[in-house]
């Protein structure tokens, strides 16, 4: 299975970029992961660009504060279930600061919330890749490398 993270905008602060890259590198030990950044603009146009970046036969997961908020173990079970079913891949969409429009939410196979707290979308990307890495260590029964 593959994971593609489709995000509006770039992670510019060097310290944050380094942290995202560190977790992406760790995650790539388990499965192919790709990060696609689209130029943010009007919400509807951004959503169209993001949905065009979703590869065929990939489930669409959208990050949204109103989405289901699984524990790390529950997220691992969600991913393991997709792997067991032979899902080709998961594309996770992360909107810009104003979120994603309803069109993107309608396209979602899963609406996922990381926290009830409000956080910048760039920080949400870091939390997402860390949780994906953590989920893979849970799936593989490996200790979490802190």
N, CA, C and O of each residue as an XYZ file, in Angstrom:
584
protein
N       0.842     -1.177      0.000
C       0.000      0.000      0.000
C       0.886      1.239      0.000
O       1.987      1.233      0.550
N       0.392      2.289     -0.620
C       1.104      3.568     -0.693
C       0.298      4.634      0.026
O      -0.920      4.532      0.170
N       1.010      5.660      0.473
C       0.353      6.826      1.061
C       0.828      8.056      0.310
O       2.023      8.240      0.080
N      -0.126      8.893     -0.069
C       0.196     10.181     -0.677
C      -0.438     11.259      0.189
O      -1.644     11.247      0.435
N       0.381     12.178      0.640
C      -0.103     13.312      1.415
C      -0.208     14.488      0.448
O       0.786     14.919     -0.136
N      -1.411     14.993      0.290
C      -1.668     16.113     -0.624
C      -2.027     17.311      0.249
O      -3.062     17.329      0.914
N      -1.150     18.308      0.230
C      -1.315     19.439      1.142
C      -1.317     20.759      0.392
O      -0.598     20.940     -0.591
N      -2.136     21.670      0.875
C      -2.159     23.027      0.336
C      -1.024     23.813      0.987
O      -0.982     23.968      2.208
N      -0.122     24.297      0.173
C       0.974     25.105      0.691
C       2.186     24.284      1.067
O       2.160     23.054      1.078
N       3.243     25.002      1.372
C       4.525     24.402      1.728
C       4.777     24.545      3.222
O       4.233     25.431      3.881
N       5.605     23.664      3.734
C       6.087     23.793      5.106
C       7.412     24.553      4.988
O       8.424     23.989      4.572
N       7.396     25.825      5.355
C       8.574     26.669      5.151
C       9.533     26.761      6.341
O      10.745     26.723      6.127
N       9.060     26.879      7.567
C      10.038     27.018      8.651
C      10.989     25.819      8.663
O      10.536     24.675      8.709
N      12.285     26.065      8.622
C      13.256     24.967      8.522
C      13.123     23.917      9.631
O      13.272     22.723      9.371
N      12.847     24.347     10.846
C      12.740     23.381     11.940
C      11.537     22.460     11.747
O      11.599     21.276     12.079
N      10.457     22.995     11.217
C       9.252     22.197     10.986
C       9.445     21.291      9.774
O       9.039     20.129      9.796
N      10.061     21.814      8.720
C      10.351     21.017      7.529
C      11.243     19.831      7.898
O      11.025     18.715      7.427
N      12.250     20.078      8.742
C      13.159     19.007      9.160
C      12.408     17.926      9.936
O      12.675     16.738      9.755
N      11.485     18.322     10.784
C      10.713     17.348     11.565
C       9.799     16.526     10.654
O       9.709     15.308     10.809
N       9.122     17.177      9.707
C       8.268     16.453      8.758
C       9.119     15.469      7.962
O       8.746     14.306      7.810
N      10.255     15.930      7.456
C      11.130     15.062      6.664
C      11.655     13.878      7.479
O      11.799     12.775      6.951
N      11.938     14.106      8.759
C      12.408     13.022      9.615
C      11.347     11.925      9.715
O      11.659     10.746      9.553
N      10.109     12.302      9.978
C       9.054     11.291     10.102
C       8.712     10.658      8.753
O       8.376      9.475      8.702
N       8.791     11.417      7.671
C       8.577     10.822      6.348
C       9.638      9.765      6.073
O       9.336      8.696      5.542
N      10.879     10.066      6.434
C      11.966      9.106      6.246
C      11.730      7.837      7.062
O      11.938      6.731      6.564
N      11.303      7.991      8.295
C      11.013      6.834      9.146
C       9.855      6.015      8.568
O       9.897      4.785      8.550
N       8.830      6.715      8.099
C       7.639      6.059      7.559
C       7.965      5.276      6.294
O       7.373      4.228      6.035
N       8.904      5.786      5.512
C       9.274      5.126      4.250
C       9.967      3.781      4.467
O      10.148      3.025      3.512
N      10.352      3.473      5.695
C      10.894      2.141      5.985
C       9.798      1.089      5.923
O      10.080     -0.103      5.800
N       8.561      1.526      6.007
C       7.426      0.600      6.046
C       6.634      0.555      4.750
O       6.158     -0.509      4.353
N       6.486      1.695      4.085
C       5.706      1.740      2.855
C       6.054      3.002      2.082
O       6.576      3.961      2.651
N       5.764      3.002      0.781
C       6.050      4.204     -0.012
C       5.151      5.372      0.411
O       3.937      5.229      0.552
N       5.778      6.511      0.604
C       5.048      7.717      0.997
C       5.492      8.855      0.092
O       6.681      9.038     -0.169
N       4.527      9.604     -0.371
C       4.788     10.716     -1.253
C       4.094     11.948     -0.691
O       2.992     11.864     -0.149
N       4.744     13.072     -0.826
C       4.173     14.338     -0.368
C       4.008     15.243     -1.589
O       4.972     15.525     -2.300
N       2.786     15.689     -1.819
C       2.492     16.576     -2.945
C       1.939     17.874     -2.368
O       0.974     17.869     -1.603
N       2.563     18.976     -2.745
C       2.112     20.283     -2.270
C       1.479     21.029     -3.435
O       2.080     21.175     -4.499
N       0.259     21.496     -3.216
C      -0.426     22.274     -4.247
C      -0.486     23.728     -3.796
O      -0.492     24.033     -2.604
N      -0.528     24.590     -4.763
C      -0.568     26.025     -4.466
C      -1.932     26.391     -3.879
O      -2.968     26.121     -4.487
N      -1.925     27.001     -2.702
C      -3.209     27.413     -2.133
C      -3.779     28.604     -2.891
O      -3.050     29.455     -3.399
N      -5.081     28.632     -2.949
C      -5.786     29.725     -3.609
C      -7.212     29.715     -3.106
O      -7.468     29.320     -1.968
N      -8.141     30.146     -3.937
C      -9.542     30.052     -3.528
C      -9.864     28.600     -3.175
O      -9.389     27.672     -3.829
N     -10.666     28.418     -2.146
C     -10.905     27.086     -1.600
C     -11.353     26.069     -2.654
O     -10.842     24.949     -2.683
N     -12.288     26.440     -3.507
C     -12.796     25.492     -4.507
C     -11.698     25.091     -5.491
O     -11.603     23.924     -5.870
N     -10.878     26.039     -5.902
C      -9.788     25.744     -6.843
C      -8.730     24.878     -6.173
O      -8.202     23.953     -6.789
N      -8.421     25.173     -4.924
C      -7.457     24.362     -4.184
C      -7.956     22.925     -4.055
O      -7.194     21.977     -4.244
N      -9.230     22.773     -3.734
C      -9.805     21.430     -3.604
C      -9.709     20.672     -4.921
O      -9.382     19.485     -4.925
N      -9.992     21.341     -6.044
C      -9.880     20.684     -7.350
C      -8.454     20.230     -7.608
O      -8.234     19.112     -8.074
N      -7.486     21.084     -7.312
C      -6.077     20.727     -7.506
C      -5.697     19.533     -6.637
O      -4.981     18.632     -7.075
N      -6.180     19.540     -5.421
C      -5.859     18.446     -4.510
C      -6.484     17.139     -4.977
O      -5.832     16.095     -4.949
N      -7.732     17.188     -5.402
C      -8.406     15.969     -5.855
C      -7.779     15.434     -7.142
O      -7.769     14.223     -7.363
N      -7.256     16.319     -7.992
C      -6.544     15.859     -9.194
C      -5.240     15.153     -8.828
O      -4.743     14.333     -9.601
N      -4.685     15.464     -7.660
C      -3.423     14.850     -7.228
C      -3.629     13.477     -6.582
O      -2.658     12.815     -6.218
N      -4.871     13.053     -6.440
C      -5.158     11.738     -5.856
C      -4.985     10.683     -6.939
O      -5.659     10.739     -7.967
N      -4.092      9.721     -6.723
C      -3.897      8.665     -7.722
C      -5.138      7.773     -7.850
O      -5.929      7.668     -6.913
N      -5.302      7.142     -8.999
C      -6.427      6.219     -9.172
C      -6.383      5.108     -8.123
O      -5.308      4.687     -7.696
N      -7.531      4.653     -7.726
C      -7.708      3.539     -6.799
C      -7.159      3.825     -5.397
O      -6.899      2.893     -4.636
N      -6.985      5.079     -5.057
C      -6.586      5.451     -3.699
C      -7.828      5.895     -2.934
O      -8.683      6.598     -3.472
N      -7.916      5.481     -1.686
C      -8.951      6.042     -0.818
C      -8.589      7.489     -0.532
O      -7.411      7.845     -0.490
N      -9.594      8.314     -0.338
C      -9.370      9.719     -0.003
C      -9.713      9.921      1.464
O     -10.851      9.710      1.885
N      -8.722     10.329      2.228
C      -8.913     10.696      3.624
C      -8.701     12.206      3.706
O      -7.712     12.728      3.192
N      -9.615     12.888      4.341
C      -9.533     14.338      4.468
C      -9.355     14.702      5.933
O     -10.085     14.214      6.795
N      -8.380     15.561      6.208
C      -8.223     16.063      7.571
C      -9.200     17.207      7.783
O      -9.247     18.160      7.006
N      -9.970     17.094      8.841
C     -10.954     18.119      9.177
C     -11.213     18.027     10.672
O     -11.354     16.935     11.223
N     -11.272     19.165     11.315
C     -11.499     19.190     12.756
C     -12.765     18.481     13.199
O     -12.859     18.043     14.345
N     -13.739     18.360     12.308
C     -14.985     17.684     12.652
C     -14.972     16.192     12.361
O     -15.977     15.510     12.562
N     -13.846     15.683     11.893
C     -13.764     14.264     11.552
C     -13.608     13.381     12.769
O     -13.425     13.854     13.890
N     -13.686     12.070     12.516
C     -13.499     11.134     13.623
C     -12.068     11.238     14.128
O     -11.136     11.428     13.347
N     -11.905     11.112     15.422
C     -10.605     11.294     16.063
C     -10.179      9.996     16.723
O     -10.400      9.796     17.918
N      -9.566      9.112     15.940
C      -9.162      7.830     16.504
C      -7.953      7.971     17.424
O      -7.185      8.929     17.329
N      -7.806      7.006     18.305
C      -6.562      6.905     19.066
C      -5.481      6.395     18.117
O      -5.781      6.018     16.985
N      -4.253      6.380     18.560
C      -3.173      5.850     17.726
C      -3.407      4.382     17.392
O      -3.167      3.957     16.261
N      -3.873      3.604     18.367
C      -4.172      2.191     18.112
C      -5.307      2.041     17.107
O      -5.252      1.172     16.236
N      -6.330      2.874     17.218
C      -7.449      2.818     16.275
C      -7.012      3.213     14.866
O      -7.460      2.615     13.888
N      -6.143      4.216     14.759
C      -5.624      4.604     13.452
C      -4.828      3.446     12.849
O      -4.943      3.160     11.657
N      -4.033      2.791     13.668
C      -3.273      1.631     13.187
C      -4.221      0.551     12.666
O      -3.956     -0.063     11.633
N      -5.318      0.321     13.376
C      -6.293     -0.683     12.916
C      -6.953     -0.263     11.609
O      -7.194     -1.102     10.741
N      -7.252      1.038     11.457
C      -7.828      1.530     10.204
C      -6.876      1.259      9.034
O      -7.292      0.781      7.979
N      -5.610      1.568      9.236
C      -4.617      1.376      8.179
C      -4.398     -0.113      7.915
O      -4.344     -0.539      6.761
N      -4.272     -0.895      8.971
C      -4.061     -2.339      8.806
C      -5.239     -2.976      8.064
O      -5.047     -3.877      7.248
N      -6.442     -2.512      8.346
C      -7.611     -3.020      7.646
C      -7.536     -2.745      6.158
O      -7.888     -3.601      5.346
N      -7.077     -1.549      5.795
C      -6.923     -1.216      4.372
C      -5.844     -2.087      3.745
O      -5.991     -2.544      2.611
N      -4.766     -2.318      4.476
C      -3.692     -3.159      3.958
C      -4.195     -4.596      3.753
O      -3.900     -5.223      2.736
N      -4.944     -5.100      4.715
C      -5.476     -6.461      4.621
C      -6.440     -6.611      3.449
O      -6.490     -7.663      2.813
N      -7.200     -5.563      3.166
C      -8.176     -5.600      2.061
C      -7.522     -5.407      0.700
O      -8.171     -5.563     -0.334
N      -6.251     -5.071      0.701
C      -5.559     -4.863     -0.566
C      -5.766     -3.485     -1.158
O      -5.613     -3.299     -2.365
N      -6.114     -2.510     -0.320
C      -6.270     -1.134     -0.797
C      -4.957     -0.689     -1.427
O      -3.890     -0.842     -0.833
N      -5.041     -0.146     -2.613
C      -3.832      0.266     -3.331
C      -3.109      1.409     -2.626
O      -1.879      1.438     -2.579
N      -3.871      2.342     -2.085
C      -3.245      3.468     -1.424
C      -4.258      4.365     -0.739
O      -5.470      4.241     -0.921
N      -3.715      5.265      0.049
C      -4.511      6.265      0.755
C      -3.922      7.628      0.404
O      -2.714      7.839      0.506
N      -4.780      8.539     -0.006
C      -4.368      9.922     -0.229
C      -5.000     10.752      0.884
O      -6.222     10.783      1.029
N      -4.165     11.418      1.663
C      -4.645     12.240      2.770
C      -4.567     13.699      2.343
O      -3.496     14.192      1.991
N      -5.699     14.384      2.375
C      -5.778     15.779      1.965
C      -5.749     16.695      3.187
O      -6.504     16.514      4.142
N      -4.858     17.680      3.129
C      -4.737     18.678      4.191
C      -4.945     20.045      3.555
O      -4.149     20.469      2.717
N      -5.994     20.724      3.941
C      -6.310     22.035      3.375
C      -5.409     23.128      3.920
O      -4.554     22.895      4.775
N      -5.622     24.310      3.406
C      -4.897     25.479      3.881
C      -5.536     25.962      5.176
O      -6.361     25.265      5.767
N      -5.159     27.138      5.608
C      -5.627     27.646      6.898
C      -7.143     27.769      6.984
O      -7.708     27.718      8.077
N      -7.809     27.930      5.838
C      -9.269     28.031      5.872
C      -9.949     26.680      5.650
O     -11.160     26.616      5.439
N      -9.175     25.618      5.698
C      -9.730     24.276      5.571
C     -10.060     23.928      4.138
O      -9.581     24.574      3.207
N     -10.875     22.912      3.963
C     -11.281     22.455      2.637
C     -12.769     22.686      2.441
O     -13.545     22.605      3.393
N     -13.164     22.971      1.216
C     -14.587     23.176      0.966
C     -15.354     21.859      0.994
O     -14.766     20.778      1.038
N     -16.643     21.973      0.969
C     -17.531     20.819      1.078
C     -17.280     19.808     -0.044
O     -17.493     18.612      0.159
N     -16.832     20.257     -1.227
C     -16.561     19.334     -2.337
C     -15.513     18.299     -1.945
O     -15.640     17.121     -2.279
N     -14.486     18.738     -1.243
C     -13.435     17.806     -0.814
C     -13.970     16.865      0.256
O     -13.639     15.679      0.265
N     -14.790     17.386      1.151
C     -15.358     16.525      2.192
C     -16.279     15.473      1.586
O     -16.325     14.338      2.061
N     -17.006     15.843      0.549
C     -17.899     14.877     -0.116
C     -17.115     13.769     -0.812
O     -17.595     12.640     -0.916
N     -15.921     14.083     -1.284
C     -15.092     13.096     -1.989
C     -14.399     12.136     -1.030
O     -13.806     11.144     -1.454
N     -14.478     12.434      0.259
C     -13.715     11.662      1.248
C     -14.335     10.295      1.527
O     -15.550     10.155      1.669
N     -13.464      9.298      1.600
C     -13.853      7.981      2.094
C     -13.819      7.975      3.621
O     -14.521      7.203      4.275
N     -12.981      8.862      4.171
C     -12.853      8.990      5.622
C     -12.514     10.436      5.951
O     -11.618     11.020      5.341
N     -13.219     11.009      6.901
C     -12.891     12.353      7.391
C     -12.247     12.143      8.749
O     -12.856     11.608      9.676
N     -11.005     12.576      8.841
C     -10.176     12.302     10.000
C      -9.833     13.590     10.721
O      -9.398     14.555     10.092
N     -10.019     13.619     12.014
C      -9.617     14.748     12.840
C      -8.409     14.344     13.677
O      -8.355     13.231     14.200
N      -7.458     15.231     13.800
C      -6.269     14.932     14.608
C      -6.446     15.360     16.056
O      -5.827     14.803     16.962
N      -7.293     16.352     16.259
C      -7.497     16.881     17.604
C      -8.685     17.829     17.559
O      -9.031     18.367     16.507
N      -9.295     18.022     18.707
C     -10.332     19.054     18.781
C      -9.700     20.429     18.925
O     -10.382     21.445     18.792
N      -8.411     20.468     19.194
C      -7.698     21.737     19.270
C      -7.493     22.297     17.864
O      -7.349     21.537     16.906
N      -7.479     23.602     17.743
C      -7.161     24.235     16.468
C      -5.650     24.289     16.331
O      -4.947     24.672     17.266
N      -5.154     23.905     15.163
C      -3.709     23.978     14.932
C      -3.441     24.432     13.507
O      -4.264     24.208     12.619
N      -2.300     25.067     13.280
C      -1.948     25.471     11.920
C      -1.838     24.238     11.015
O      -1.432     23.167     11.465
N      -2.199     24.395      9.749
C      -2.180     23.254      8.841
C      -0.782     22.675      8.673
O      -0.643     21.478      8.423
N       0.236     23.481      8.800
C       1.609     22.969      8.685
C       1.952     22.076      9.887
O       2.648     21.071      9.741
N       1.471     22.440     11.044
C       1.675     21.601     12.224
C       0.836     20.327     12.111
O       1.264     19.258     12.547
N      -0.344     20.442     11.532
C      -1.186     19.257     11.316
C      -0.458     18.248     10.439
O      -0.590     17.041     10.644
N       0.302     18.725      9.472
C       1.053     17.802      8.614
C       2.092     17.036      9.423
O       2.273     15.833      9.230
N       2.771     17.729     10.323
C       3.745     17.055     11.188
C       3.059     16.026     12.082
O       3.538     14.899     12.211
N       1.954     16.401     12.691
C       1.228     15.471     13.557
C       0.762     14.264     12.739
O       0.840     13.129     13.210
N       0.285     14.503     11.532
C      -0.171     13.403     10.683
C       0.956     12.423     10.386
O       0.788     11.220     10.585
N       2.101     12.911      9.915
C       3.176     11.976      9.542
C       3.724     11.251     10.762
O       4.128     10.092     10.665
N       3.741     11.922     11.908
C       4.178     11.241     13.130
C       3.204     10.131     13.478
O       3.625      9.030     13.832
N       1.918     10.400     13.384
C       0.909      9.389     13.725
C       0.897      8.247     12.713
O       0.648      7.102     13.090
N       1.157      8.526     11.455
C       1.269      7.449     10.465
C       2.458      6.558     10.782
O       2.367      5.333     10.699
N       3.572      7.177     11.145
C       4.750      6.399     11.546
C       4.438      5.559     12.787
O       4.765      4.374     12.835
N       3.818      6.164     13.770
C       3.459      5.451     14.995
C       2.527      4.279     14.663
O       2.684      3.185     15.205
N       1.563      4.511     13.776
C       0.635      3.450     13.384
C       1.386      2.274     12.765
O       1.068      1.117     13.040
N       2.370      2.564     11.941
C       3.124      1.472     11.312
C       3.940      0.693     12.330
O       4.084     -0.522     12.200
N       4.481      1.371     13.345
C       5.213      0.621     14.374
C       4.248     -0.265     15.166
O       4.611     -1.368     15.575
N       3.032      0.212     15.380
C       2.021     -0.590     16.070
C       1.656     -1.802     15.215
O       1.600     -2.924     15.719
N       1.408     -1.581     13.925
C       1.046     -2.662     13.012
C       2.134     -3.726     12.969
O       1.835     -4.920     12.962
N       3.362     -3.311     12.940
C       4.494     -4.235     12.843
C       4.922     -4.801     14.188
O       5.794     -5.667     14.252
N       4.302     -4.307     15.275
C       4.656     -4.785     16.608
C       6.047     -4.363     17.035
O       6.701     -5.059     17.811
N       6.491     -3.249     16.540
C       7.826     -2.746     16.862
C       7.739     -1.659     17.925
O       6.710     -0.997     18.065
N       8.817     -1.481     18.667
C       8.791     -0.379     19.644
C       8.823      0.951     18.929
O       9.407      1.075     17.853
N       8.195      1.944     19.529
C       8.177      3.278     18.946
C       9.505      3.952     19.214
O       9.922      4.097     20.363
N      10.169      4.366     18.140
C      11.462      5.047     18.264
C      11.233      6.499     18.568
O      10.823      7.268     17.698
N      11.497      6.881     19.801
C      11.274      8.263     20.222
C      12.432      9.105     19.799
O      12.447     10.309     20.056
